[in-house]
């Protein structure tokens, strides 16, 4: 990042997305706990109960979402570190500047569009 006001705006945006992600993780954890608590009150046999498979799917789906949200939180923390070190907005693969439009949509991006489309190195 070149100037301080722009860096401050980016840091503010990253911090806001981080706070939203933390709130999402808390909500997802509450949802998962509600599913677990509701199923604890009912003798559900996932294999033989007609609703058992959907209950198991719902439980598996909801339990995977916090994992994804925590990974996003980690990527936001890494983006904040890159910002503070002056490396934010620079493609980790080719060294080109990541377009501001991409960073607006995906503020934790570490690669430019071309490198992101090229897959893992």
C-alpha positions as CSV (number, residue, x, y, z in Angstrom):
1,X,0.0,0.0,0.0
2,X,1.3,3.4,-0.9
3,X,-0.2,5.9,1.4
4,X,-1.4,5.9,5.0
5,X,-5.1,6.9,4.5
6,X,-5.5,4.1,2.0
7,X,-3.8,1.7,4.4
8,X,-6.0,2.8,7.2
9,X,-9.1,2.2,5.1
10,X,-7.9,-1.2,4.1
11,X,-7.1,-2.1,7.8
12,X,-10.6,-0.8,8.8
13,X,-12.2,-3.0,6.1
14,X,-10.2,-6.1,7.1
15,X,-11.0,-5.5,10.8
16,X,-14.7,-5.1,10.0
17,X,-14.7,-8.4,8.0
18,X,-12.8,-10.1,10.8
19,X,-15.4,-8.9,13.4
20,X,-18.2,-10.2,11.1
21,X,-16.5,-13.5,10.7
22,X,-16.1,-13.9,14.5
23,X,-19.8,-13.2,14.9
24,X,-20.5,-15.7,12.2
25,X,-18.4,-18.4,14.0
26,X,-20.3,-17.7,17.2
27,X,-23.7,-18.0,15.5
28,X,-22.6,-21.2,13.7
29,X,-21.4,-22.7,17.0
30,X,-24.8,-21.8,18.6
31,X,-26.6,-23.4,15.6
32,X,-24.6,-26.6,15.9
33,X,-25.1,-26.8,19.7
34,X,-28.9,-26.3,19.1
35,X,-28.9,-29.3,16.7
36,X,-26.9,-31.4,19.1
37,X,-29.2,-30.4,22.1
38,X,-32.4,-31.0,20.0
39,X,-31.2,-34.5,19.0
40,X,-30.1,-35.4,22.5
41,X,-33.8,-35.1,23.6
42,X,-34.9,-37.5,20.8
43,X,-33.8,-41.1,20.3
44,X,-32.7,-40.6,16.6
45,X,-31.6,-43.7,14.8
46,X,-29.9,-42.2,11.7
47,X,-29.9,-45.5,9.9
48,X,-33.6,-46.4,10.3
49,X,-35.4,-43.1,11.0
50,X,-36.7,-41.5,7.8
51,X,-35.5,-38.1,9.1
52,X,-32.2,-39.5,10.5
53,X,-30.2,-39.1,7.3
54,X,-31.3,-35.4,7.0
55,X,-30.5,-34.9,10.6
56,X,-27.0,-36.4,10.1
57,X,-26.5,-34.3,7.0
58,X,-27.6,-31.1,8.7
59,X,-25.3,-31.8,11.6
60,X,-22.3,-32.5,9.3
61,X,-23.1,-29.4,7.2
62,X,-23.4,-27.1,10.1
63,X,-20.2,-28.5,11.8
64,X,-18.2,-27.8,8.6
65,X,-19.1,-24.2,8.4
66,X,-17.2,-23.0,11.5
67,X,-14.1,-24.7,10.1
68,X,-14.5,-22.7,6.9
69,X,-15.1,-19.5,8.8
70,X,-12.0,-20.1,11.0
71,X,-9.9,-20.5,7.8
72,X,-11.3,-17.3,6.5
73,X,-10.5,-15.6,9.8
74,X,-6.9,-16.9,9.6
75,X,-6.6,-15.5,6.0
76,X,-7.8,-12.1,7.3
77,X,-5.2,-12.1,10.0
78,X,-2.6,-12.9,7.5
79,X,-3.8,-10.1,5.3
80,X,-3.5,-7.7,8.2
81,X,0.1,-8.8,8.8
82,X,0.9,-8.3,5.1
83,X,-0.7,-4.8,5.3
84,X,1.4,-3.9,8.3
85,X,4.6,-5.2,6.6
86,X,3.9,-3.4,3.3
87,X,3.2,-6.6,1.3
88,X,-0.6,-6.3,1.0
89,X,-1.9,-6.2,-2.5
90,X,1.2,-7.9,-4.0
91,X,0.7,-11.3,-5.6
92,X,2.6,-13.9,-3.7
93,X,3.2,-15.9,-6.9
94,X,4.3,-13.4,-9.6
95,X,4.9,-10.2,-7.5
96,X,2.4,-8.1,-9.6
97,X,0.0,-5.7,-8.0
98,X,-3.4,-7.3,-7.2
99,X,-6.1,-5.1,-8.7
100,X,-8.0,-3.0,-6.2
101,X,-11.3,-4.4,-7.5
102,X,-10.2,-7.9,-6.6
103,X,-9.1,-6.8,-3.1
104,X,-12.5,-5.0,-2.7
105,X,-14.3,-8.3,-3.3
106,X,-11.7,-10.6,-1.7
107,X,-9.7,-8.5,0.8
108,X,-7.6,-11.4,1.9
109,X,-6.5,-12.3,-1.6
110,X,-2.9,-13.3,-1.9
111,X,-2.8,-13.7,-5.7
112,X,-3.7,-11.7,-8.8
113,X,-6.5,-12.9,-11.0
114,X,-4.2,-14.6,-13.4
115,X,-2.2,-16.5,-10.8
116,X,-5.4,-17.4,-8.8
117,X,-6.8,-19.0,-12.0
118,X,-3.5,-20.9,-12.6
119,X,-4.1,-23.0,-9.5
120,X,-1.5,-24.1,-7.0
121,X,2.2,-23.8,-7.7
